[in-house]
């Protein structure tokens, strides 16, 4: 009898977990042009999906890699060292001041 109660309890628990995960749904692809309003209220429009991305901070670089966008990253700062694949990406120099000439030479979209 104890085994039966444990089995029912485990089954119920797994069912609740599974149904809660399925209720989240899936993210929709972004439609372009995409307009974003920043913290200052300035509206920025991105006309099409970026193909060439510059990352100006290690945390941003890690996020871009986690999102699977490593093939779109064309430049990172000298401080970007994780994940290891980032060592193959062109360095743009320090975080401050940014080397704007180097960044412009890489022709980034974002």
C-alpha positions in Angstrom: 0.0 0.0 0.0 2.9 2.4 0.8 4.5 1.8 -2.6 1.2 2.5 -4.3 0.8 5.8 -2.5 4.4 6.8 -3.3 3.9 5.9 -6.9 0.7 8.1 -7.1 2.5 11.0 -5.3 5.5 10.8 -7.7 3.3 10.6 -10.8 1.2 13.6 -9.6 4.4 15.6 -8.9 5.8 14.8 -12.3 2.5 15.6 -14.0 2.3 19.0 -12.3 5.9 19.9 -13.2 5.4 18.8 -16.9 2.2 20.7 -17.2 3.7 23.9 -15.7 6.6 23.7 -18.1 4.4 23.3 -21.1 2.2 26.3 -20.1 5.1 28.7 -20.8 4.8 28.3 -24.6 7.4 29.4 -27.1 8.9 32.8 -28.0 7.9 34.2 -31.3 10.5 35.4 -33.8 11.0 39.2 -33.8 9.6 41.1 -36.8 11.7 43.8 -38.3 11.9 46.7 -38.3 12.1 46.6 -34.5 11.7 49.7 -32.4 13.1 49.8 -28.9 12.6 52.6 -26.4 15.6 53.0 -24.1 15.6 54.3 -20.5 15.9 57.9 -21.6 12.8 57.6 -23.8 14.8 57.6 -27.0 13.3 55.3 -29.7 15.8 53.3 -31.6 14.8 51.4 -34.7 16.6 48.3 -35.9 15.7 47.9 -39.6 16.6 44.3 -40.0 18.1 41.4 -38.0 21.7 42.2 -37.1 24.3 40.1 -38.9 27.5 41.8 -37.5 27.6 42.4 -33.7 30.2 44.2 -31.6 30.2 43.3 -27.9 31.6 46.0 -25.6 31.4 44.1 -22.3 32.3 40.5 -21.2 28.8 39.9 -19.8 27.2 40.9 -23.1 29.6 38.5 -25.0 28.7 35.6 -22.7 25.0 36.3 -23.3 25.5 36.5 -27.1 27.3 33.1 -27.0 24.5 31.6 -24.8 21.9 32.8 -27.3 23.8 31.0 -30.1 24.9 34.2 -31.9 28.6 33.5 -31.9 28.7 33.5 -35.7 27.4 37.1 -35.8 30.0 38.5 -33.3 32.7 40.4 -35.2 34.4 42.2 -32.4 34.9 42.1 -28.6 36.9 44.0 -26.0 40.2 42.8 -24.6 38.5 41.7 -21.4 36.2 39.2 -23.2 37.8 35.8 -22.6 34.8 33.5 -22.0 33.7 31.2 -23.6 37.0 30.1 -25.0 35.8 30.5 -28.6 35.8 34.2 -28.1 39.6 34.2 -28.4 39.1 33.8 -32.2 37.1 37.0 -32.5 38.8 40.3 -33.4 39.6 42.5 -30.4 38.4 46.1 -30.4 40.5 47.3 -27.5 39.5 48.5 -24.1 36.0 49.0 -22.7 36.7 52.7 -22.0 37.4 54.6 -24.0 36.0 52.6 -26.9 38.2 52.6 -30.0 35.5 54.0 -32.4 37.7 53.8 -35.4 38.4 50.1 -34.9 34.7 49.5 -34.3 33.7 51.4 -37.5 36.3 49.4 -39.5 34.5 46.2 -38.6 31.2 47.6 -40.1 28.9 46.3 -37.3 25.1 46.3 -37.6 24.7 46.4 -33.8 
